């Protein structure tokens, strides 16, 4: 197995998790903020895709899938195209609402496909390129790619947990 094939397997896992989390989910469960302030399923899946999209686009020197493929317009969220969810408080999180889980799946899947294509075009040496010297140790392209997939996987796990809580009738307060 090449490093690219290994990464492809890992990169596809958040999409596989999203398929289970979003299957048959009612819009009410999708958009409910537990306790009125916690991240809902919709925001967790959206952020998982947005953060990966933004970081991989930066590495590739390419436009984000969010704008390049018109996802921003399809979502119509009323947030800046640059918004990824980093630093969002409850008021910002509340702006991320959709009625169709298919929209979320489509965007996440498009981001994953872009990520996989990008990684397949890299050599092993390029995975070792330092892309950020502001950290100790400096961050390589490979480490940045792994961190984007790890972040997405964590958020999809959180989304599954939130869905389970809400479907069991718990919505807060804390």
C-alpha positions as CSV (number, residue, x, y, z in Angstrom):
1,X,0.0,0.0,0.0
2,X,1.4,3.4,-1.0
3,X,1.2,6.4,1.4
4,X,-1.4,7.9,-1.0
5,X,-3.6,4.7,-0.8
6,X,-3.3,4.7,2.9
7,X,-4.4,8.3,3.1
8,X,-7.2,7.8,0.7
9,X,-8.7,5.1,3.0
10,X,-8.4,7.4,6.0
11,X,-9.8,10.4,4.1
12,X,-12.9,8.5,3.0
13,X,-13.9,7.5,6.5
14,X,-15.6,10.7,7.5
15,X,-17.8,10.4,4.4
16,X,-18.7,6.9,5.4
17,X,-19.5,8.0,8.9
18,X,-21.6,10.9,7.5
19,X,-23.6,8.5,5.5
20,X,-24.7,6.7,8.7
21,X,-25.2,9.9,10.7
22,X,-27.3,11.6,8.1
23,X,-29.3,8.6,6.8
24,X,-33.0,9.3,7.4
25,X,-32.3,12.2,9.9
26,X,-35.3,14.5,10.4
27,X,-34.6,18.2,9.8
28,X,-35.5,18.9,13.4
29,X,-32.8,16.6,14.7
30,X,-30.3,17.8,12.1
31,X,-30.6,21.4,13.1
32,X,-31.3,21.3,16.9
33,X,-28.6,22.8,19.1
34,X,-28.6,20.6,22.3
35,X,-29.1,22.8,25.3
36,X,-29.6,25.7,23.0
37,X,-25.9,26.4,22.6
38,X,-24.1,23.1,21.7
39,X,-23.1,22.3,18.1
40,X,-25.9,20.6,16.1
41,X,-25.4,17.7,13.7
42,X,-25.6,20.2,10.7
43,X,-22.9,22.4,12.0
44,X,-20.6,19.5,12.9
45,X,-20.8,17.9,9.5
46,X,-20.6,21.3,7.7
47,X,-17.5,22.3,9.7
48,X,-15.9,18.9,9.1
49,X,-16.1,19.6,5.4
50,X,-15.3,23.3,5.5
51,X,-12.1,23.0,7.5
52,X,-10.8,20.2,5.3
53,X,-11.8,22.1,2.1
54,X,-10.1,25.3,3.3
55,X,-6.9,23.6,4.4
56,X,-6.5,21.3,1.4
57,X,-7.2,24.2,-1.0
58,X,-4.5,26.2,0.7
59,X,-2.0,23.4,0.4
60,X,-2.9,22.9,-3.3
61,X,-3.0,26.6,-4.1
62,X,-6.5,26.1,-5.4
63,X,-9.9,27.6,-4.9
64,X,-12.0,25.9,-2.3
65,X,-14.7,23.5,-3.4
66,X,-17.1,25.6,-1.4
67,X,-16.9,28.4,-4.0
68,X,-15.4,26.7,-7.0
69,X,-18.3,24.2,-7.3
70,X,-21.0,26.6,-6.1
71,X,-21.7,24.9,-2.7
72,X,-21.8,28.2,-0.9
73,X,-24.7,29.3,-3.1
74,X,-26.6,26.0,-2.7
75,X,-26.3,26.3,1.1
76,X,-27.3,29.9,1.1
77,X,-26.3,30.3,4.7
78,X,-25.8,34.1,4.9
79,X,-22.2,33.7,6.3
80,X,-19.1,34.9,4.5
81,X,-17.6,32.4,2.0
82,X,-14.5,32.4,4.1
83,X,-16.4,31.0,7.2
84,X,-15.2,27.5,8.2
85,X,-16.6,27.3,11.7
86,X,-13.3,28.1,13.5
87,X,-14.1,30.5,16.3
88,X,-17.9,30.2,15.9
89,X,-19.9,30.9,19.0
90,X,-23.5,29.8,19.5
91,X,-24.9,32.8,17.4
92,X,-22.7,31.9,14.5
93,X,-23.5,28.2,14.8
94,X,-27.2,28.9,14.8
95,X,-26.8,30.4,11.2
96,X,-25.8,27.0,9.8
97,X,-29.1,25.4,8.9
98,X,-30.2,23.1,6.1
99,X,-33.3,21.1,5.3
100,X,-31.6,18.4,3.3
101,X,-29.0,16.1,4.7
102,X,-28.1,15.2,1.1
103,X,-26.7,18.7,0.7
104,X,-24.3,18.1,3.5
105,X,-23.3,14.7,2.2
106,X,-22.8,16.1,-1.3
107,X,-20.5,18.8,-0.1
108,X,-18.5,16.6,2.2
109,X,-18.1,13.9,-0.5
110,X,-16.9,16.6,-3.0
111,X,-14.3,17.8,-0.5
112,X,-13.1,14.2,0.1
113,X,-12.8,13.6,-3.6
114,X,-10.8,16.8,-4.1
115,X,-8.6,15.8,-1.1
116,X,-8.0,12.3,-2.5
117,X,-7.2,13.6,-6.0
118,X,-4.7,16.1,-4.5
119,X,-3.0,13.4,-2.4
120,X,-2.7,11.1,-5.3
121,X,-0.8,13.8,-7.2
122,X,1.9,14.1,-4.5
123,X,5.1,12.3,-4.2
124,X,6.4,10.8,-0.9
125,X,8.9,13.7,-0.8
126,X,6.2,16.3,-1.1
127,X,4.4,14.8,1.9
128,X,7.6,15.8,3.9
129,X,7.6,19.4,2.7
130,X,7.3,21.9,5.6
131,X,4.2,24.0,5.1
132,X,4.0,25.9,8.4
133,X,7.1,26.9,10.4
134,X,5.1,28.6,13.2
135,X,4.8,25.3,15.1
136,X,7.4,23.3,16.9
137,X,8.1,21.0,15.2
138,X,7.3,22.6,11.9
139,X,4.2,21.1,10.2
140,X,4.7,19.1,7.0
141,X,2.2,18.7,4.2
142,X,1.6,15.1,5.3
143,X,1.0,16.1,8.9
144,X,-1.4,18.9,7.9
145,X,-3.4,16.4,5.7
146,X,-3.6,13.9,8.5
147,X,-4.8,16.6,10.9
148,X,-7.6,17.7,8.5
149,X,-8.9,14.1,8.3
150,X,-8.5,13.6,12.0
151,X,-10.5,16.8,12.7
152,X,-13.3,15.7,10.3
153,X,-13.4,12.2,11.9
154,X,-13.7,13.7,15.3
155,X,-16.6,16.0,14.3
156,X,-18.4,13.1,12.6
157,X,-18.1,11.1,15.8
158,X,-19.6,14.1,17.7
159,X,-22.4,14.4,15.1
160,X,-23.3,10.7,15.7
161,X,-23.3,11.3,19.4
162,X,-25.5,14.4,19.2
163,X,-28.0,12.6,16.8
164,X,-28.2,9.8,19.4
165,X,-28.9,12.2,22.2
166,X,-31.6,14.1,20.3
167,X,-33.3,10.9,19.1
168,X,-33.4,9.7,22.6
169,X,-35.3,12.8,23.5
170,X,-32.5,14.8,25.2
171,X,-32.1,18.4,24.0
172,X,-31.1,20.0,27.3
173,X,-30.8,22.1,29.3
174,X,-27.4,21.1,30.7
